[in-house]
């Protein structure tokens, strides 16, 4: 039995962007729109969970280095 490949954050985000684009075009049936919306909700939850897990890992790493406070991330 083949092992199911886990979906990465990037894959989920790319699929979510594609679904949003299709929904915005408005040229799919109501049934397809509802299925796409439902899939989008699931993808959003998957992405949120991945981001929360990453934030927790960062917090653990910071605490291991002796710093007890989180600092906001700035992309400079």
DOMI-994298 format. One record per residue (C-alpha): x, y, z. Coordinates in steps of 0.25 Angstrom, whole numbers, plus 5000, padded with zeros to 4 digits. Each point is the difference from the previous one (the first is absolute). Layout:
N
XYZ/...
***
This chain:
76
500050005000/500750134996/500250115010/499150124999/500950124997/499850115010/499650144994/501050115002/499650145005/500450054986/499249904993/498750035008/500250154998/500249984985/498749924999/499350105008/500450114991/499649924988/498649985006/499850145003/500450044986/499049904995/498950055009/500350154996/499849974986/498649955002/499949904988/499849875008/498749945005/499450025013/500349865004/501550024996/500050135007/499549945013/501049884999/501250104997/499550095012/500049875009/501449964996/500550155002/499549995014/500749875003/501350064993/499950135008/499949915013/501249924995/500850134998/499750065013/500449875008/501350004992/500350155004/499649975015/500949885000/501250084994/499750125010/500149905012/501349944994/500650144999/499550035015/500749875005/501350044993/500050145005/499749945014/501249904999/500950124997/499750065013/499150114995/498649995006/499350114992/499549994985/500450114991/499150044988/500649954987/500450114990/500549974986/501150104998/
***
